């Protein structure tokens, strides 16, 4: 996941949330430490938290200050946007 940019905006299914938790959690902790010091605008994430196990993982991120909003019927493409990069994928 990208540490570049002043702010990270993500729209994804909970699969990406779990991957980030398993593989990149320390990166997001570092980003949020910068946010706490005023050097970053933080992370905002849109996902669908309709299952209890997804809520538990999301709570770990929210506890460190990441803003997560849950919506039903999430649009198909997953994406991450900063002022420097754009990543996207879609499901068939």
PAVOZA-777396 format. One record per residue (C-alpha): residue number from 1; x, y, z. Coordinates in nm, 2 decimals, padded with zeros to 4 digits. Each point is the difference from the previous one (the first is absolute). Layout:
N
- NUM; X; Y; Z $
...
REM end
This chain:
92
- 1; 00.00; 00.00; 00.00 $
- 2; 00.12; 00.35; -00.07 $
- 3; 00.16; 00.22; 00.26 $
- 4; 00.03; 00.27; -00.26 $
- 5; -00.23; 00.30; 00.00 $
- 6; -00.16; 00.23; 00.26 $
- 7; -00.32; -00.21; 00.04 $
- 8; -00.11; -00.35; -00.09 $
- 9; -00.35; -00.07; -00.12 $
- 10; -00.11; -00.36; -00.05 $
- 11; -00.32; -00.17; -00.12 $
- 12; 00.02; -00.38; 00.02 $
- 13; -00.16; -00.32; 00.10 $
- 14; 00.10; -00.14; 00.34 $
- 15; 00.25; -00.23; -00.17 $
- 16; 00.24; 00.29; -00.05 $
- 17; -00.06; 00.11; 00.36 $
- 18; 00.11; -00.35; 00.12 $
- 19; 00.31; 00.00; -00.23 $
- 20; 00.11; 00.33; 00.13 $
- 21; -00.05; -00.12; 00.35 $
- 22; 00.21; -00.32; -00.06 $
- 23; 00.27; 00.16; -00.21 $
- 24; 00.02; 00.38; 00.03 $
- 25; -00.14; 00.08; 00.35 $
- 26; 00.33; 00.15; 00.11 $
- 27; 00.01; 00.23; -00.31 $
- 28; -00.34; 00.14; 00.10 $
- 29; 00.11; 00.04; 00.36 $
- 30; 00.29; 00.21; -00.13 $
- 31; -00.23; 00.21; -00.21 $
- 32; -00.23; 00.06; 00.29 $
- 33; 00.29; 00.10; 00.22 $
- 34; 00.08; 00.27; -00.26 $
- 35; -00.37; 00.10; 00.00 $
- 36; 00.01; 00.04; 00.38 $
- 37; 00.31; 00.23; -00.04 $
- 38; -00.17; 00.20; -00.27 $
- 39; 00.21; -00.12; -00.29 $
- 40; -00.27; -00.20; -00.18 $
- 41; -00.37; 00.04; -00.06 $
- 42; -00.08; -00.36; 00.10 $
- 43; -00.19; -00.28; -00.16 $
- 44; -00.37; -00.03; -00.09 $
- 45; -00.14; -00.33; -00.11 $
- 46; -00.34; -00.10; -00.14 $
- 47; -00.09; -00.37; 00.03 $
- 48; -00.30; -00.23; 00.08 $
- 49; 00.01; -00.12; 00.36 $
- 50; -00.30; -00.22; -00.01 $
- 51; 00.17; -00.30; 00.16 $
- 52; 00.11; -00.01; 00.37 $
- 53; 00.36; -00.12; -00.08 $
- 54; 00.04; 00.30; -00.24 $
- 55; -00.10; 00.24; 00.28 $
- 56; 00.26; -00.15; 00.23 $
- 57; 00.28; 00.07; -00.25 $
- 58; -00.13; 00.34; -00.08 $
- 59; -00.01; 00.09; 00.37 $
- 60; 00.38; -00.05; 00.02 $
- 61; 00.05; 00.26; -00.27 $
- 62; -00.25; 00.24; 00.15 $
- 63; 00.17; -00.03; 00.34 $
- 64; 00.31; 00.14; -00.16 $
- 65; -00.19; 00.29; -00.15 $
- 66; -00.09; -00.11; -00.35 $
- 67; -00.34; 00.12; -00.10 $
- 68; -00.21; -00.29; -00.14 $
- 69; -00.35; 00.03; -00.14 $
- 70; -00.22; -00.30; -00.08 $
- 71; -00.24; 00.00; -00.29 $
- 72; -00.21; -00.28; -00.14 $
- 73; 00.02; -00.09; -00.37 $
- 74; 00.36; 00.12; -00.03 $
- 75; 00.08; 00.08; -00.37 $
- 76; 00.21; -00.27; -00.17 $
- 77; 00.34; 00.17; -00.06 $
- 78; 00.24; 00.01; 00.29 $
- 79; 00.22; 00.30; 00.00 $
- 80; 00.26; 00.20; 00.20 $
- 81; 00.06; 00.37; -00.08 $
- 82; 00.26; 00.24; 00.13 $
- 83; 00.11; 00.33; -00.15 $
- 84; 00.29; -00.20; -00.16 $
- 85; -00.14; -00.34; -00.09 $
- 86; -00.31; -00.19; -00.11 $
- 87; -00.04; -00.37; 00.03 $
- 88; -00.31; -00.19; -00.12 $
- 89; -00.13; -00.35; -00.07 $
- 90; -00.33; -00.14; -00.09 $
- 91; -00.17; -00.34; 00.04 $
- 92; -00.16; -00.20; -00.28 $
REM end
